[in-house]
Amino acid sequence: MAEDAASGWVLTELEGGRKAPEASSLGAIQVEREQFVNMIALDMDSYAAKYGDKAVKKTLTIPAWLNTYVENNHISCSAVLQEALSKMAESVMR
């Protein structure tokens, strides 16, 4: 749970063009009574590949007549596909 929360926060910072903070030295962290320090390791490459906002190129095959319609109406297949798939994913995650 801590790894997921920290990875999500760091990924948001990186995708927003900000630097992730340096790791704290375990000895420099002061804790109060009944508290503890725990070290966690983050695999940001793996997390970003799974959850990141980086666009991934996909090849789309549609019938010629539909391609003509799309081009004549200046429709972005990428935008339509992203919107439809996002709606499908949201309904499944509820």
N, C-alpha and C positions, 0 to 999 in steps of 0.2 A: 504494500500500500504506500509506504513512504517513497519507494523507488518510482512508482507511477506518478505520484503527486510532484515529486521533484523533477522528474523527466518532463512532465507536461509544462511545468513552469519554465524550465530552462529552454525547451523548444519554443515556447511562446516568445521568450526574450530574443532568441537567435533569429527567429523568423521576422521579428519586428526590427531587426537591424541593430539590436543592442547586444552587448557582451554579457556573457554569464559571469557571475562573480567568481573569484578564486575560491578554492576550497579552504575551509577554516582549518587551522591547526588544532588537533584534538586537545592539546595541552592549553590552548588559549581560551577554550570555552569554559566559562564558569557556570556551574550548576548549583541549584539550591538543594537542600536536603530532600530526599525521596525522588530526585530527578536523575536522569542518566543521559549520557551521550552515546549515540550509536552511529557507526560509520556505514554509509550506503554507497554502492558502486552503481554508476549510471552508464548504460550503453546507449549513448545518444544516436549513434548511426542506426542501430536497430530500431530504436523508438521512432526516429524521424521517418524511416522507411515505412513504418506501419501506420503512424498517425499524423505525419507532417502534411502541410498544405502545399508542398511542392507539386507542381503539375506533372502529370505522367502522360506521355504521348500514347494514344491508342489509335489503331487503324479502324475505320468505320466503313462497312460495305452496305450500300443502299441501292435500290433499283434506280435505273437511269431516269425514269419518269419523275421519281421523287427528288433526285438530284437537280433536275431541271426546275422543279417547283421551288426548291430551297434557294437555288441561285437567283431565280427570277424575283423572289420575294426577300432577298438579302437576309436570309435566316442563318444564324450561326449554329451549325450542328453541335459544336462543342458546348455552347451555352444551353441549348435545349436538352442535350444529354445529361449535362451536369445537374440541371434543375430537376429533371425527371428522376435520376438516380438518387439525388439528395432526398427528395420526397419519399422515395421507396425506403431508403435507409432510415429516415426519421420514423416512418410508420412501424418498421420492424423493431426499432429501439425503444418504443413506448411500452 
